[in-house]
Amino acid sequence: MKKLYLILFMAPLFSFGQELVSVNDTPATAVGGFKMYPNPVYGEEIYITTDTNGTKVIQIFDVFGEVVLKDKITTNTLNIAKLVPGVYVLQVTENKHTMTRKLVVK
């Protein structure tokens, strides 16, 4: 019967850590009183209201992160007739405050 010898080399284990890096040091502030309805959307318009109801810059992103709709509105109505059914990310910026929400178009 042959004897099998197993030789283990004890190699030191290295662990590498990563430092936490902050991209944006300023805390995010939300748009006050933000409401978006209806969601899910079955029509061609959504309504976006805030406490101040000022001018809003709207960007809508698809699942790949590409901007599919960009608009600036002064009312609370956004026309989304160009969007095909799917899931999107809606970003609203008003008075240097930004809010991001999921938008479902049916």
DRENDO-1510 file (C-alpha; in Angstrom, 1 decimal, always signed):
<recs>
REC; n; res; u; v; w
REC; 1; MET; +0.0; +0.0; +0.0 .
REC; 2; LYS; +1.4; +3.3; -1.0 .
REC; 3; LYS; +1.5; +6.1; +1.5 .
REC; 4; LEU; +0.3; +9.5; +0.4 .
REC; 5; TYR; +1.9; +12.4; +2.0 .
REC; 6; LEU; +0.2; +15.7; +1.8 .
REC; 7; ILE; +2.5; +18.7; +2.3 .
REC; 8; LEU; +0.7; +21.9; +3.2 .
REC; 9; PHE; +2.5; +25.2; +2.6 .
REC; 10; MET; +1.3; +27.7; +5.0 .
REC; 11; ALA; +1.0; +30.9; +3.0 .
REC; 12; PRO; +0.1; +34.1; +4.7 .
REC; 13; LEU; -3.3; +35.3; +4.0 .
REC; 14; PHE; -3.6; +38.9; +2.8 .
REC; 15; SER; -6.7; +41.0; +3.2 .
REC; 16; PHE; -7.1; +44.1; +1.3 .
REC; 17; GLY; -9.6; +46.8; +2.4 .
REC; 18; GLN; -11.0; +49.7; +0.6 .
REC; 19; GLU; -11.5; +53.1; +2.1 .
REC; 20; LEU; -15.0; +54.5; +2.0 .
REC; 21; VAL; -15.1; +57.3; -0.6 .
REC; 22; SER; -17.9; +59.8; -0.6 .
REC; 23; VAL; -18.8; +61.3; -3.9 .
REC; 24; ASN; -21.1; +64.0; -2.6 .
REC; 25; ASP; -20.2; +65.5; +0.8 .
REC; 26; THR; -23.3; +67.6; +1.0 .
REC; 27; PRO; -26.4; +66.0; +2.4 .
REC; 28; ALA; -29.3; +65.4; +0.0 .
REC; 29; THR; -32.3; +67.5; +0.7 .
REC; 30; ALA; -35.7; +66.4; -0.6 .
REC; 31; VAL; -38.3; +68.5; -2.3 .
REC; 32; GLY; -40.8; +69.4; +0.4 .
REC; 33; GLY; -44.4; +68.1; +0.0 .
REC; 34; PHE; -43.5; +66.1; -3.1 .
REC; 35; LYS; -46.5; +64.1; -4.6 .
REC; 36; MET; -46.6; +62.3; -7.9 .
REC; 37; TYR; -49.8; +60.7; -9.1 .
REC; 38; PRO; -51.2; +58.5; -10.6 .
REC; 39; ASN; -48.6; +55.8; -10.3 .
REC; 40; PRO; -48.9; +53.4; -12.2 .
REC; 41; VAL; -49.8; +55.7; -15.1 .
REC; 42; TYR; -52.5; +54.5; -17.6 .
REC; 43; GLY; -52.9; +57.8; -19.5 .
REC; 44; GLU; -50.6; +60.5; -21.0 .
REC; 45; GLU; -50.1; +62.8; -18.0 .
REC; 46; ILE; -48.9; +62.7; -14.5 .
REC; 47; TYR; -49.3; +65.3; -11.8 .
REC; 48; ILE; -46.3; +66.5; -9.7 .
REC; 49; THR; -47.0; +68.8; -6.8 .
REC; 50; THR; -44.7; +70.3; -4.1 .
REC; 51; ASP; -45.1; +72.7; -1.3 .
REC; 52; THR; -43.9; +75.7; -3.3 .
REC; 53; ASN; -45.1; +74.5; -6.8 .
REC; 54; GLY; -42.3; +76.4; -8.5 .
REC; 55; THR; -40.6; +75.6; -11.8 .
REC; 56; LYS; -39.4; +72.0; -11.9 .
REC; 57; VAL; -36.8; +70.4; -14.0 .
REC; 58; ILE; -37.9; +66.8; -14.8 .
REC; 59; GLN; -35.7; +64.0; -16.0 .
REC; 60; ILE; -37.0; +60.5; -16.7 .
REC; 61; PHE; -34.5; +57.6; -17.0 .
REC; 62; ASP; -35.0; +54.2; -18.4 .
REC; 63; VAL; -33.7; +50.9; -16.8 .
REC; 64; PHE; -30.4; +51.4; -18.6 .
REC; 65; GLY; -29.9; +54.9; -17.0 .
REC; 66; GLU; -30.4; +56.8; -20.2 .
REC; 67; VAL; -32.5; +60.0; -20.2 .
REC; 68; VAL; -35.7; +59.3; -22.2 .
REC; 69; LEU; -37.5; +62.5; -21.3 .
REC; 70; LYS; -36.3; +65.9; -20.1 .
REC; 71; ASP; -38.7; +68.8; -19.5 .
REC; 72; LYS; -39.1; +72.0; -17.5 .
REC; 73; ILE; -42.6; +72.6; -16.2 .
REC; 74; THR; -44.1; +75.5; -14.4 .
REC; 75; THR; -47.5; +73.8; -13.7 .
REC; 76; ASN; -48.1; +70.5; -12.0 .
REC; 77; THR; -48.8; +68.5; -15.2 .
REC; 78; LEU; -46.2; +66.5; -17.1 .
REC; 79; ASN; -47.0; +65.0; -20.5 .
REC; 80; ILE; -45.5; +61.5; -20.8 .
REC; 81; ALA; -47.2; +60.4; -24.1 .
REC; 82; LYS; -43.7; +59.7; -25.6 .
REC; 83; LEU; -43.0; +56.9; -23.1 .
REC; 84; VAL; -43.6; +53.3; -23.9 .
REC; 85; PRO; -44.9; +51.0; -21.1 .
REC; 86; GLY; -42.3; +50.1; -18.6 .
REC; 87; VAL; -40.5; +51.1; -15.4 .
REC; 88; TYR; -38.7; +54.4; -15.2 .
REC; 89; VAL; -36.9; +56.6; -12.7 .
REC; 90; LEU; -38.3; +60.1; -12.4 .
REC; 91; GLN; -36.1; +62.9; -11.0 .
REC; 92; VAL; -37.5; +66.2; -10.0 .
REC; 93; THR; -35.3; +69.2; -9.2 .
REC; 94; GLU; -36.8; +72.4; -7.8 .
REC; 95; ASN; -34.9; +75.2; -6.1 .
REC; 96; LYS; -31.7; +73.1; -6.0 .
REC; 97; HIS; -33.5; +70.3; -4.2 .
REC; 98; THR; -33.9; +66.9; -5.9 .
REC; 99; MET; -36.3; +64.0; -5.4 .
REC; 100; THR; -36.2; +60.7; -7.2 .
REC; 101; ARG; -39.0; +58.2; -7.5 .
REC; 102; LYS; -39.9; +55.1; -9.5 .
REC; 103; LEU; -42.5; +55.6; -12.2 .
REC; 104; VAL; -44.5; +52.8; -13.8 .
REC; 105; VAL; -46.1; +53.4; -17.2 .
REC; 106; LYS; -48.8; +50.8; -18.2 .
</recs>
